[in-house]
Amino acid sequence: MKYKLFLFNFLLLILLTSCYKLISTFAPSEVEPGQTFEVSFTVVDDGSETQNFVTDWSYAGVRVPKGWTVTVPDGAHQQFAEDWVYYSDGSKVNSSHNMEPCDKLTQFYNAACPKSNYTWAGFKSVKKIPKNISACWRNGCDSIRVTFLVTVPEDAKPGRYQIDFMGGDEEDDAGIDKYGSYTDAKDSRLFHVSTASGSYVDNRNASLARTVIVTDATRITEIENEKSENKNRGAYDLQGRKIPTDALHPGTSGRGARIIIRNGNKIIRK
């Protein structure tokens, strides 16, 4: 009896920890206040022989500074595989699926991995997504990528900010709704991969967290204004006469140019 219980728990552990692993993340290195930009994370089949690549209900979250806004584009959940991999109905595996905000997942992720002045934004697939896409899983060619749209507030302070990701799935028809609270869900597949440092999630890779630098929008404006002023200020000759802009660039041949190039010789036009 004890052996059977041990075996059951062991298989359960494998089930919860074997499926896919986080291999890459993306975010731009610099953004401006008011800008909306894409971030994403990608997982691949971990090569385990215990089960196929489970998707069904897919869940994903991104952690951003409080006050930042997160949405998802159409087809935010994308599945990729080799061209010769098909579903049983003959359709190709490569496909896109929509996701939508999930308040319960947001609460669970914030409870699992809290961080001062940051918050998670959780999303779930709108419909159950076809699973068992890993016809070539032993070669690790299947992958899933989830993309988010992040908007920086207009009044965001310049500085360095960290973007974290988390993802998971559920096979049960009830999905996340079968969990009444975070306590019920904390050992589930909702928390399968993550970049959150210090997270209890087994399949985490903190080195894949992304750092985004918010630039000083005021300074950018000053630089652009300075360039404009210099362009309008122009240049003057020794007699105080303004030199046409095109005359400042050798090789120009407009009617206003005072310096032209002809047969390799510089000619000053009177």
N, C-alpha and C positions, 0 to 999 in steps of 0.2 A: 504493500500500500504506500509506504513512504517512497519507494522507488518510483512508483507511478506518479505520485504527486511531484517528485523532483523532476521527472521527465516532462510532465505537463508544464511546470513553471519554466523549465529550460526552453521548451519549444515556444512558449509564450514570449520569452525574452528575445528569442531569435526573430519571432514575428514582428515584435515592436522595434527592433533595432536593425533589421535587414530589409532593405528595399532600394533606397537610393541615397546618394551622397551629394553634398554641395561642392561644386567644382569651380564656379566663377561667379563674380558679381560685376555690375557696371554702374558707374555714376560719373558725371563730368567732374573734372578737378576744380574748376572755378565756375561760379554762377553769380548773377547780379540780383539785388533786391527786386522783387516783382517778377522774376523770371520763372517760367515753368519748364521743367526738364525731366527727362526719362531716367529711371534707375531700373535695374533688373537683377535677378539671380537665376542661375541655371543649375539643375541637378541632373545626374545620370544614374542609371542602374548600377548598383554597387557590386554586381557580379555574383551575388548570393544565389545558391541553388535551392534555397528554401521556398521561394515563391517568385511569381512574375512581378512585373512593374505595376504596382497598384496605383490607380488614380481615383476612379469613382468620384466622390465629392472631394474637390481639391480646396485647400485652404492656404492662404499666404498673407504675410504681413510685413510691413516696413516700419522701422522706428526712426522718427525724425524729431527735431526740436519742437517743443510746444509752440503753437501758433502757425506752424507750417501746414499746408493743406495737401492731402493725398487723394488722388482719384486713380482710376484705371482706364486705359484706352479700350476700344473694341478689340476683341480677340486677345485680351491680356495674357491668357494662358495658352501657350503654344507647345505642341508636341512635335518632335523631330525624330526621324529614323531614316534608314537607308531606303532608296527608291523602290527596292524590291519587296519591302514589307507592306502588307495589306491587311485590312480587316477581313473578317469572314464574308462580308457582303461585297467584297471586291474594291472598296474604296481605299484610298491611300491613307497611311497612318499620319503623315504630316498634316496637322490640322490646327485650327485656332478655336478657342472657346472663351465665351464672355465670363466675367466675374463681376461681383457686386459687393458693396460694403456689408460687413457682418459685425454688428455691435457686440455680440456675445464673444466672438473671437478676439475682438479688440480688448475686451475686459480680461479674457483669459491670458492673452499675451502680456498685458500690462501687469497682471498678477504674477506671471511666471518670471518675467525679466524686467523689473522696474528700473528706471534710471532717472535721476533728478533732472528736471527741466526738459525731459524727452517723453514722447508718447508713441505707442504703437498704433497703426491703422490696419485693421484686419479686413480681409476680403475672402469670399467663398465663390466657388463656381456656381453659375446660375442654374445649371443642370448637371446631372451625373455625367461624368466624362468616361468614354469607353476605356476599359483597362486591358491588361494583357497585351500591350503594344510591343513587348520585347521579344519578337521572333528572332532577333539576332543579339539578344541580351548578353550572351557569353562574350561578345566582342565589345560590349559597352557602348554600342553605337546609338542607343536611344537616349533621348534627353527631353527635359521639360524646362521651359523658360517662362517666368512670370514677370511682366513689365508693369511698372507704376508710373504715374505722373505726379511730380512733386512741385508745389508752388511755394516760393519764398515770399514772405510778406514784404510789402514796399518799405516798411520801417525796420527791416532786419539789420542788426548790427554786423559790421564786418568782422570776420573771424573764421575759425576752423570748426566745422561741425561734422559729427559722425553719423553715417547712415548704416543701420543694421537691418538684417532680413531674417525671416523665419517662415518655414513652410511645413505642411503636413497634409494628411488626407484621412478619409473615413470611408470604409466599405459599406457600413450599415445604411439602409435606406433612410433612416432618421437623421443621419449625418450628425452635425453638432447639436441638434435639438435633443438628442438623447441624454445630454449632460445638463444636469440642473445647476451645477456650479463648477468653479475652477477646481475645487477639491476632487470632484468626480472625474474631471477630464485630465488632470495633470500627468497621468501615466499613459495617456492615449497617443495615438498617431498624429494628433493635431500639432504636437511639438516634435516633429521628426528631424528637421535640420535647422540650423541657426548660425548666425555670425556673432551672437551676443556673448561677449566675454564673461566667464563666470557662470554661464547658464548651466542648468543641470542637464540640458539636452545632450545626449551622447554623441550624436552626429553633428557636431558643431565645428566651425572653422573660423575662429575669431580673426585670423589674419585676412579674411575676405571682407571684413567690414570696410566701408569706403569713407574717406575723408573728403568733404566738400568745403572749399574756401569761398566764402561770400565776400566779394570785393566791395570796395568803398565806392558807391555810386556817385557820391559828391565829387570825389577826385576824378572819376572818369569824365564827368561833365566838365570839370575845370580843364582837363587836358584837351577835350574836344573844342572847347571855347577858345583855348589858347592857340590851337592850330588854326582855327577860323580867323582869329585876330591877326595872326602872323601872315596868313594868306592875303587878307584884306589890306594889311599894312604895306605890303609891297617893298620895293627898293628904289633908291634915288641915286642919280649921277652926281658928279662934283658940282654941277650948277644948280642942284636942288630940284631937277626935273625928275618926275616919277618914271621909272623904267617899266615898259609894258611887261606883263607876266611872261609872255611867250619869248621875250628877248632874253630872259634869264636862263633859258635852256638852249645851249648850242644844238644846232641841227633843226630847230624849228624854222619854218619857212612861211609863216602867215604874213599878211600884209603889214601887221604892226611890228614885226620882228626887226630889230636894229642889228642883230648879229645872225648871219646865215653862213652855211657851209656849202662851198661850191668847188667841185673837183678836189676835195680834200683840203681846201684853203679856207681860213676864216676871213670873212669879208664884213666890215662894219658898214652898214647902210646909212647914208646921210639923210 
